[in-house]
């Protein structure tokens, strides 16, 4: 993406784009990152999509848990790369909601409900 240009929310990140983001966080090159690394990735992703404000903590935690396939408190490269395909819809809903809140200037995180279902 060029400077100042954000990616449309309905367009998934490519595997190459995801790989570049992942490589910045997988310092041990193990194919697995901790929750802190995953939350950093979520912040990187929100910036790519033009969402300026940080994720509300409950949203970030919910996204993390939803993509922690093995319940070990980590993300694997295999699980993360699925955001380029089938898992993008869950992330898309979260990004769209945050972008809407940003545009409207409403209080954030107050109307989430079961948005990942």
Residue pairs with C-beta under 8 A, 6 or more apart in sequence:
1 7
1 48
6 48
6 49
6 50
7 13
7 48
7 49
7 50
8 49
9 49
9 92
9 95
9 96
9 99
10 92
12 83
12 84
12 85
12 88
12 92
13 21
13 45
13 48
13 83
13 84
13 88
14 84
15 81
15 84
17 48
17 84
18 80
18 81
18 83
18 84
19 81
21 41
21 44
21 45
21 48
22 33
22 41
22 77
22 80
22 81
24 44
25 33
25 37
25 38
25 40
25 41
25 44
26 32
26 33
26 37
26 77
27 37
31 76
31 77
31 78
32 74
32 75
32 76
32 77
33 41
33 74
33 75
34 73
34 74
35 64
35 68
35 73
35 74
37 75
38 64
38 67
38 68
38 74
38 75
39 60
39 64
41 75
41 80
42 55
42 60
42 63
42 64
43 54
43 55
45 83
45 91
45 95
46 54
46 55
46 95
46 98
49 95
49 99
50 99
51 95
51 98
51 99
51 102
52 102
53 98
53 101
53 102
53 108
54 60
55 63
55 94
55 98
56 108
56 109
56 112
58 109
58 112
59 94
59 98
59 109
59 112
62 112
62 116
63 90
63 91
63 94
63 116
64 75
66 90
66 116
67 75
67 79
67 80
67 82
67 83
67 87
68 74
68 75
68 79
69 76
69 79
70 76
83 91
90 116
93 115
93 116
94 115
94 116
97 112
97 115
98 108
101 107
101 108
